[in-house]
Amino acid sequence: MSERQPVGRIVFYVKVALMPSGKTHDAITFLLAPPVFAAAYAATGTASLSIVVTAAFLFGGLMFGPDLDTVSKQYSRWMIFRTFWLPYRTVFNHRSRWSHGLIFGTLFRVVYFMGALSLAALAGFVIKSFFLGGTPIGVEPLTSAWQQFGELIRSNLGNSFLPAAFIGMWTGAASHTFTDMAGTYIKTGRVTEFL
């Protein structure tokens, strides 16, 4: 039995070492940024949209990626605003298909982020009306504010800006997920949990 323990420990350490670290994810994100720009430029033919996709790719890989569901480099980079992600960490298990999934991961983070911003703004208006008097704001002005924000973006940056930004964020998060999938496949032979 004592002869098996060292072998078991070696296998455990090899499996743990196969899982990518935060530094590995960051390096892959930076290494993939030029090819992402080249692919975006080939697809759009415009430098401005290619810059948007690449910047969103970097943001998605470094700040808005799947590891916001745990204490990670991505989580720490939000500094004083990291408490913003505590409910997200509470709801989603680490490496669940809802946080790391290729299909839903980025979409859920965008919806969560917009919803949390809306709730924070609503709370701010309620606190303001409590201390300064007046009628508390309802949901309709927030909905209108998001619509005006979208119109402002579209009128100043074009109709393609928001889809290009989402594609970039999704691709940045997907690079993280693909790296985790490779490590998980080597470790367990399964990857379906990420789909």
Order of alpha helices (4+ residues) and beta strands (2+ residues): alpha-alpha-alpha-alpha-alpha-alpha-alpha-alpha
